[in-house]
Amino acid sequence: MIKKLMAANWKMYKTWEEARQTARELVVAIGHDLPSDREVLLIPPFTALQGVGEMLAGQGGYFLGGQNFYPEAEGAFTGEISPGQLTDAGCRFALVGHSERRHVLGEKDELLARKVAFGLENKLGIILCIGEKIDERKNGLVEEVLTRQLEKGLGSIDRNVSAKDLSIAYEPVWAIGTGETADNEDIAEAHLLIRKKLKDLTDQGEQIRILYGGSVKPDNCAGIIGLDNVDGVLVGGASLKADSFSQIVLA
Ligand code: PGA
């Protein structure tokens, strides 16, 4: 059975203490109700990883993740962080190619492909984020964009990558932080396309989790999570408060 992954991306929000507090409140709010077919992933800023990790210690079903890393083991890369440093801080997973890294910070498919391969080689589970911009959707380019991002992003990995170590997050750029969610039909269509491509590119493509992200909220989560080929959600804004994120996790 594929467990659904309910992931919270806290971006550049929260101090050490605020992050610990939210993590603590979340664990209390969910209590013993975390369904056995779900896992929770908290992705705080780097400075709060250790503090949040302490709050999750001993809690089954909760994981810690990094928002980004650089594909080298160590070296003169001021401002960057390595996969080994993330695992050392307690991370099981990391995001690669979030739309803000692609479109605000200018990361290209070639760099993202190196990150995916290097992260996997260094025992980090990877969540590769992909998604089209609004003009690409309007011009009928969704399939082309998603195919390109998947083929390039996964171009340097082993076909036999374990489904436990790789997930894809489909996040239409125009739905991130805008309050505008893709409609369920569009989500199902995109996820089916991604599933087919994953089966082409990897041996365990049927089991690799495909998350949806983009304005997921307590009131739309149940509908989204119930769609075929939706194996979790990646949540920004509505994950910042324990109250709303616990409702999403339990939706
Ligand atoms: P949002 O962000 O939930 O605020 O739209 C999603 C994301 O950036 O992963």
Residues whose N, C-alpha, C, O or C-beta is under 5 A from the ligand:
A	BS01	PGA	N9 A175 I176 G177 T178 G213 G214 S215 V216 L234 V235 G236 G237 A238
